[in-house]
Amino acid sequence: KQSSPLRSRFTLMREVALLTMKYPVDVPLPPFWGGYRLIPGYFEFWQGRPSRLHDRIAYILQPDGKWKKQRLYP
């Protein structure tokens, strides 16, 4: 259902409660399941402007685990 329209927050919370009762510990995974674990260290958000003086905001993970926000030149 991810990314499909959601009627209300209440609907979501009700479904979470039902699934929590159905799977109190772990949700079983199919034998073919696989995945990747990504550990990001840098995010950049870009917002275009008509003037071409676009906004660029970077978030950089610091050694202490905190994120530093930094504005970048376009």
C-alpha distances in whole Angstrom, upper triangle without the diagonal:
4,6,6,8,9,12,14,14,15,12,11,14,14,11,12,16,15,14,17,19,18,18,21,21,19,16,18,17,18,21,20,18,19,19,21,22,23,25,26,29,29,26,28,26,28,29,31,34,36,39,37,38,34,33,32,31,31,30,32,31,35,36,36,32,32,31,34,33,35,35,36,39,37
4,6,9,9,13,14,14,16,14,11,14,16,13,13,17,17,15,17,20,19,19,21,22,19,17,18,17,19,22,20,18,18,17,18,19,19,22,22,25,25,23,24,23,25,25,27,30,33,36,34,34,31,29,28,27,27,26,28,28,31,33,33,29,29,27,30,29,31,32,33,35,33
4,7,8,12,14,14,17,15,12,16,18,15,16,20,20,18,21,24,23,22,25,25,23,20,22,21,22,25,23,21,21,19,20,21,21,23,22,25,25,22,22,21,22,22,24,27,30,32,31,32,28,27,26,25,26,25,27,28,31,34,33,30,29,27,29,28,30,30,31,33,31
4,6,10,12,13,15,13,12,15,16,14,16,19,19,18,21,23,22,23,25,26,24,21,23,22,23,26,25,22,23,22,23,24,24,26,26,29,28,25,26,24,25,25,27,29,31,35,33,34,31,30,29,29,29,29,31,31,35,37,37,33,32,31,33,31,33,33,34,36,34
4,7,9,11,13,11,11,15,16,14,16,19,19,19,22,24,24,24,26,28,26,24,26,25,26,30,28,26,27,25,27,27,27,29,28,31,30,27,27,25,26,25,27,29,31,34,34,34,31,30,30,29,30,29,32,33,36,39,38,34,33,31,33,32,34,33,35,37,35
4,6,8,10,8,7,11,12,11,13,16,16,17,19,21,21,22,24,26,24,22,25,25,26,30,29,26,27,26,27,27,27,29,29,31,31,28,28,26,27,27,29,31,33,36,36,36,33,31,31,30,31,30,33,33,36,38,37,34,33,31,33,32,34,34,36,38,36
4,7,8,7,8,11,12,12,14,16,17,18,20,22,22,24,25,27,27,25,27,28,29,33,32,30,31,30,31,31,31,32,32,35,34,31,31,29,30,29,31,33,35,38,38,38,35,33,34,33,34,33,35,36,39,41,40,36,35,34,36,34,37,37,38,40,39
4,5,5,7,9,10,11,13,15,16,17,19,21,22,23,24,26,26,24,27,28,30,33,33,30,31,30,31,30,30,31,31,34,33,30,31,28,30,29,32,33,35,38,38,38,35,33,33,32,32,31,34,34,37,39,38,34,33,32,34,32,35,35,37,40,38
4,5,5,6,9,10,11,12,14,16,16,19,20,21,22,24,23,22,25,26,29,32,32,29,30,28,29,28,28,29,29,31,31,28,29,27,29,29,31,33,36,38,38,38,34,32,32,30,31,29,32,31,34,36,35,31,30,29,31,30,33,34,36,39,38
4,5,5,6,9,10,11,12,14,15,17,19,20,20,23,23,22,25,27,29,33,33,30,31,30,31,30,31,31,32,34,34,31,33,31,33,32,35,37,39,42,42,41,38,36,36,34,34,32,35,34,37,39,37,34,33,32,35,34,37,37,40,42,41
4,6,5,6,9,10,11,12,14,16,17,18,20,22,22,20,23,24,26,30,30,28,29,28,30,29,30,31,31,34,34,32,33,31,33,33,35,37,40,43,42,42,38,36,36,34,35,33,36,35,38,40,38,35,34,33,36,35,38,38,40,43,42
4,5,5,6,9,10,11,12,14,15,16,17,19,19,17,21,22,24,28,28,25,26,25,26,26,26,27,28,31,31,28,30,28,31,31,33,36,38,41,40,40,36,34,33,32,32,30,32,31,34,36,35,31,30,30,33,32,35,36,38,40,39
4,5,5,6,9,10,10,13,14,15,16,18,18,17,21,22,25,28,29,26,27,26,27,26,27,28,29,31,32,30,31,30,33,33,36,38,41,43,42,42,38,36,35,33,33,31,33,32,34,36,34,31,30,30,33,32,35,37,39,42,41
4,5,5,6,9,10,11,13,14,15,18,18,17,20,22,25,28,29,27,28,27,29,29,30,31,32,35,35,33,35,33,36,36,39,41,44,46,45,45,42,39,39,36,36,34,36,35,38,39,37,34,34,33,36,36,39,40,42,45,44
4,5,5,6,8,10,11,12,14,16,16,14,17,19,21,25,25,23,25,24,26,26,27,29,30,33,33,32,33,32,35,35,38,40,43,46,44,44,41,39,38,36,35,33,35,34,37,38,37,33,33,33,36,36,39,40,42,44,43
4,5,5,6,9,10,10,11,13,13,12,16,18,20,24,25,22,23,22,24,23,25,26,27,30,31,30,32,31,34,34,37,40,43,45,44,43,40,37,36,34,33,31,33,31,34,35,34,30,30,30,33,33,36,38,40,43,42
4,6,5,6,9,10,10,13,14,14,17,19,22,26,27,24,26,25,27,26,28,29,30,33,34,33,35,34,37,37,41,43,46,48,47,47,43,41,39,37,36,34,36,34,36,37,35,32,32,33,36,36,39,41,43,46,45
4,5,5,6,9,10,13,14,13,15,18,20,24,25,23,25,25,27,27,29,31,32,35,36,35,37,36,39,39,42,45,48,50,49,49,45,43,42,39,39,36,38,36,39,40,38,35,35,35,39,39,42,43,45,48,47
4,5,5,6,8,11,10,9,12,14,17,21,22,19,21,22,24,24,26,28,29,33,34,32,35,34,37,38,41,44,46,49,48,47,44,41,40,38,37,34,36,34,37,37,36,32,33,33,37,37,40,42,43,46,46
4,5,5,5,8,9,9,13,15,18,22,23,21,22,22,24,24,26,27,29,32,33,32,35,35,38,39,42,45,48,50,48,48,44,42,40,38,36,34,35,33,35,36,34,31,31,32,36,36,39,41,43,46,46
4,6,6,9,11,11,14,17,20,23,25,23,25,25,27,27,29,30,33,36,37,36,39,38,41,42,45,48,51,53,52,51,48,45,44,41,40,38,39,37,39,39,37,34,35,36,39,40,43,45,47,50,50
4,6,9,10,9,11,14,17,20,22,20,23,23,26,26,29,30,32,36,37,36,39,39,41,42,45,48,51,54,52,52,48,46,44,42,41,38,39,37,40,40,39,35,36,37,40,41,44,46,47,51,50
4,6,6,6,8,12,15,18,20,18,20,21,23,23,26,27,30,33,34,34,37,37,40,41,44,47,50,52,51,50,46,44,42,40,38,36,37,34,37,37,35,32,34,34,38,39,42,44,45,49,48
4,6,8,11,14,18,20,22,20,22,22,24,24,26,27,30,33,35,34,37,37,41,42,45,48,51,53,52,51,47,45,43,40,39,36,36,34,36,36,34,31,32,33,37,38,42,44,46,49,49
4,7,9,12,16,18,20,18,19,20,22,21,24,25,28,31,33,33,36,36,40,41,45,48,51,53,51,50,47,44,42,39,37,34,34,32,34,33,32,29,31,32,36,37,40,43,44,48,48
4,6,9,12,15,17,14,16,16,18,18,21,22,25,29,31,31,34,34,38,39,42,46,49,51,49,48,44,42,40,37,35,33,33,30,32,32,31,28,30,31,34,36,39,41,42,46,45
4,6,10,13,15,12,14,15,18,18,21,23,26,29,31,30,33,34,37,38,41,44,47,50,48,47,43,41,39,37,35,33,33,31,34,34,33,30,31,32,35,36,39,41,42,45,45
4,7,9,12,10,13,15,18,19,22,24,27,31,32,32,35,36,38,40,43,46,49,52,49,49,45,43,41,39,37,35,35,33,36,35,35,32,34,34,38,38,41,43,44,47,46
4,6,8,6,9,11,15,16,20,22,25,29,30,30,33,34,36,38,41,45,47,50,47,47,43,42,39,38,36,33,34,32,34,34,34,31,33,33,36,37,40,42,42,45,44
4,5,5,9,12,16,18,21,24,27,31,32,32,35,35,38,40,42,46,48,51,48,48,45,43,41,39,37,36,36,34,37,37,37,34,36,36,39,40,42,44,44,46,45
4,6,9,12,16,18,22,25,28,31,33,33,36,37,39,41,44,47,50,52,49,50,46,45,42,41,39,37,36,35,37,37,38,34,37,37,40,41,43,45,45,47,46
4,7,10,14,17,20,23,26,29,31,31,33,34,37,39,41,45,47,49,47,47,43,42,40,38,36,35,35,33,36,36,37,34,36,35,38,39,41,43,42,45,44
4,7,11,13,17,20,22,26,28,28,30,31,34,36,38,42,45,47,44,44,41,39,37,35,33,31,31,30,33,33,33,30,32,32,35,36,38,39,39,42,41
4,7,10,13,17,19,23,25,25,27,29,31,34,36,40,43,44,42,42,38,37,34,33,30,29,28,27,30,30,31,27,29,29,32,33,35,37,36,39,38
4,7,10,13,16,19,21,21,24,25,28,30,33,37,40,41,38,38,35,33,30,29,27,25,25,23,26,26,27,24,26,25,28,29,31,33,33,35,35
4,6,10,12,16,17,18,21,23,26,28,31,35,38,39,36,36,32,31,28,26,24,22,21,20,23,23,24,21,23,22,25,26,28,30,30,32,32
4,7,10,13,15,16,19,22,25,28,30,34,37,39,36,35,31,29,26,24,22,19,19,17,19,19,21,17,20,19,22,24,26,28,28,31,31
4,6,10,12,13,16,18,21,24,27,31,34,35,32,31,28,26,23,21,18,16,15,14,17,17,19,15,17,16,19,20,22,24,24,27,27
4,7,9,11,15,18,21,24,27,31,34,35,32,31,27,25,22,19,16,14,12,10,13,13,15,12,14,13,16,18,20,22,23,26,26
4,6,7,11,14,17,21,24,27,30,31,28,27,24,21,18,16,12,10,9,8,11,13,14,11,12,11,13,14,16,18,19,22,22
4,7,10,14,17,20,23,27,30,30,27,26,23,20,17,14,11,8,6,5,8,10,12,10,10,9,10,12,14,16,17,20,21
4,7,10,13,17,20,23,26,26,24,22,19,17,13,11,7,6,5,6,10,12,14,12,12,9,10,10,11,13,13,16,17
4,7,10,13,17,20,23,24,21,20,16,14,10,8,6,5,7,9,12,15,17,14,13,10,10,10,10,12,12,15,15
4,7,10,13,16,20,20,17,16,13,10,7,6,4,6,9,12,15,18,20,17,16,12,12,10,9,10,9,12,12
4,7,10,13,17,18,15,14,10,8,6,5,6,8,12,15,18,21,22,20,18,14,13,11,11,10,10,12,11
4,6,10,13,14,12,11,7,6,5,7,9,12,15,18,21,24,26,23,21,17,16,13,12,10,10,11,9
4,7,10,12,10,9,6,5,7,9,12,15,18,21,24,28,28,26,24,20,19,15,14,12,12,12,10
4,7,9,7,8,5,6,9,12,15,18,21,24,27,31,32,30,27,23,22,19,17,14,13,13,9
4,5,5,6,5,7,11,14,17,20,23,27,29,33,34,32,29,26,24,20,18,15,14,13,10
4,5,8,8,11,14,17,21,24,27,31,33,37,38,36,33,29,28,24,22,19,18,16,13
4,5,8,11,14,17,20,24,27,30,33,36,37,36,33,29,27,23,21,17,16,14,11
4,5,9,11,15,18,22,24,28,30,34,35,33,31,27,25,22,19,16,14,11,8
4,7,9,13,16,19,22,26,28,31,33,31,28,25,22,19,16,12,11,8,6
4,6,10,13,17,19,23,25,29,30,28,26,22,20,17,14,11,10,8,5
4,7,10,13,16,20,22,26,27,25,22,19,17,13,11,8,8,8,6
4,7,10,13,17,19,23,24,22,20,16,14,11,9,6,5,7,6
4,7,10,13,16,19,20,19,16,12,10,7,6,5,6,9,10
4,6,10,12,16,17,15,13,10,8,6,5,6,7,11,12
4,7,9,13,14,12,10,6,5,5,6,9,10,14,15
4,6,10,11,10,8,5,5,7,8,11,12,16,17
4,7,8,6,6,5,6,9,11,15,16,19,21
4,5,5,5,6,7,10,12,16,17,21,23
4,5,7,9,10,14,16,20,21,24,26
4,6,9,11,14,17,20,22,26,28
4,7,10,13,16,20,21,25,27
4,7,10,13,17,19,23,25
4,6,10,13,15,19,21
4,6,10,12,16,18
4,7,10,14,16
4,6,10,12
4,7,9
4,6
4
